[in-house]
Amino acid sequence: MRLALSLAEKSPPKPTNFRVGAVLVDTRRNEILSTGFTLELPGNTHAEQCCFQKFATLKGVAEDEVGGVLPLDCVIYTTMEPCGKRLSGNLPCIERILNTRNSPNGGIKTVYTGVAEPETFVGQNTGRAKLEQADISCVHVPGFEEEILRTATAGHEQH
């Protein structure tokens, strides 16, 4: 989670985005497969989206085929609960994670999060429930909440 937080800090502060970091990990080999942070890639990209796009590019597949090239015990760490709705029209990060399940190795089975998504932009995030309904474990990593929220909301109007 510390690495994901350091990635989030690379994201440009904006009033319309949370600064989030994500790390895709092969737990069998204890290897980082890909990293990402909000707005790292062109477009209104989210951290998990950047992780998947970079890994797909590395493996020579389209992003929607990334599940087919993930190792057996792959997890993702993300400083904030993955989004369940995108106002930009982009595919929500929850859907990207769920799409990895359409693969021989079963895709991502665990999502580690630092904080729940605040209701700032899209209201209540129902993504965690969608993941759990698909038998994807959601594990909260405690101890980073204050630092994650301070980083995530940099650039937002403070009340």
C-alpha angles and dihedrals in degrees: 000000000000090000091048089052092050088052092050088057089062091061114100113253110247133164091231102052141051113233103236134171128203136189126196110209136190100215095193092060095027087232132147107231100182143345134206145174136195112287093002091130128042117284128031091313126175125214097254090045090054091049092053095042093051093046091047090051091049090052095042096241135116115264092248088058096051093106089066092061099041116110120249099264104036123155135176128222116203129175091222132034107269114262120260096194134033122203089197093065092246118135109273116248091240089061091048090054093045090050090061088067090072091083141094092252094049097246124238112356100175133041117193114202135186098201140359115257110266115237092242100117112015106016121238114009110225093181097106090057090050091052093048091048087057091051093253110141118230112205123187113218105210128211101050102073100106095045093044094051092046090052095041094053099042106130093029120117107263117223 
